[in-house]
Amino acid sequence: MPNSRPMSPHLGIYRWRVNMLQSTLHRLTGLFLCLGALLVVWGLIAAATSDAAWSTFAAFCGSWIGLVLLFLWTWSLLFHLCNGIQHLVRDAGRNYGPATRDRTHDPVYWSTGWAITAISVVLTVLVWVLLLVHVGGGAA
Amino acid sequence: MSAYPGQEGLRDPLKVAHGLGASRSGVRPWWLQRVTAVALVPLSIWFLFLMGGVLHADYPTVLETIAQPVHAIFLIVFVVCLFWHGALGLQVILEDYVHTRWLETALQIALRFGALLGALAGVMAVLAVWLTGASYY
């Protein structure tokens, strides 16, 4: 059945703001992390199955495509985590509401989105630097 | 004989609404999504460290790591919360973007089966390693 209900004014009429980026990225990273959940289960089942099954899993993770995916999953997790914490804070009623949504009067409300995005990227790089140092130290 | 549009007979529409919509029980998925989110905050940070330590390890070390009771229990809680939280998120995405009724219903059911299967598989795998696998080495 075609949806004949009236639409609200569409996206084009809204002024672009950082919470649109947060909302979109939260969904996309959430969707992507659901695929990551499948990888987690693959790894656990591989560990429970055999040495060969784990080797296949580890080989996938160590391949180029695997490493790129793991890097993207790390960032997705950290963005979803940081933005999710802001979500929980605002769900609790902090830094949220009509009085605080004016950009000129409450720059904090509007800057946390950029801060979250930046922090998630910095943390991702940090995790991978630590990981590479750890692996390098382990191999040496 | 209807007092409200959509009312049939003498039944009050409020009676129909109770128990079907956002009347008391309607906030449950929303609330569970927050509860699992709170659990996943420390669990996912812990999981990042666990993965960092395990991905380059040899097989016996992997089994030993998973079979440590604290790791095994946290892994089980993590997998359950992960699939629960993910399923609740995907449910909202389906509600928002799939407008064909039969397709949405089919996908919602498939999502529940899939999430349950994923969580169950993960939990069983951890239990298998914890209770049997590690003893082989």
Contacts between the chains, C-beta under 8 A, distances in Angstrom:
chain1	res1	chain2	res2	distance
A	1	B	101	7.1
A	3	B	99	5.2
A	27	B	89	8.0
A	27	B	93	6.7
A	30	B	86	7.4
A	30	B	89	4.7
A	30	B	93	8.0
A	31	B	89	7.8
A	31	B	90	7.4
A	31	B	93	6.8
A	33	B	86	6.9
A	34	B	86	4.5
A	34	B	89	7.3
A	34	B	90	6.1
A	37	B	82	5.2
A	37	B	83	6.1
A	37	B	86	5.5
A	37	B	118	6.3
A	38	B	118	6.8
A	40	B	79	6.8
A	40	B	82	7.0
A	40	B	122	6.6
A	41	B	79	7.2
A	41	B	118	5.4
A	41	B	121	5.3
A	41	B	122	4.6
A	41	B	125	7.2
A	44	B	66	7.5
A	44	B	75	7.3
A	44	B	79	7.4
A	44	B	121	7.7
A	44	B	122	5.2
A	44	B	125	3.8
A	44	B	126	5.9
A	44	B	129	7.6
A	45	B	121	6.1
A	45	B	122	7.8
A	45	B	125	4.7
A	47	B	59	7.9
A	47	B	62	5.4
A	47	B	63	6.4
A	47	B	66	5.9
A	47	B	125	6.7
A	47	B	129	5.5
A	47	B	133	7.3
A	48	B	124	7.7
A	48	B	125	4.1
A	48	B	126	7.7
A	48	B	128	4.1
A	48	B	129	5.0
A	48	B	133	6.0
A	51	B	59	4.5
A	54	B	59	5.1
A	54	B	62	6.2
A	55	B	59	7.4
A	58	B	55	6.8
A	58	B	56	7.9
A	61	B	55	5.7
A	62	B	55	7.8
A	74	B	48	7.2
A	77	B	44	5.9
A	77	B	48	7.1
A	81	B	40	7.8
A	81	B	41	6.6
A	81	B	44	6.0
A	81	B	45	7.5
A	84	B	37	5.4
A	84	B	40	7.9
A	84	B	41	7.4
A	85	B	41	6.6
A	87	B	37	7.5
A	88	B	34	6.5
A	88	B	37	6.3
A	88	B	38	6.8
A	91	B	34	6.4
A	127	B	48	6.3
A	127	B	52	7.3
A	130	B	52	7.1
A	131	B	52	5.0
A	134	B	52	6.4
A	134	B	53	7.7
A	135	B	56	5.3
A	138	B	56	6.5
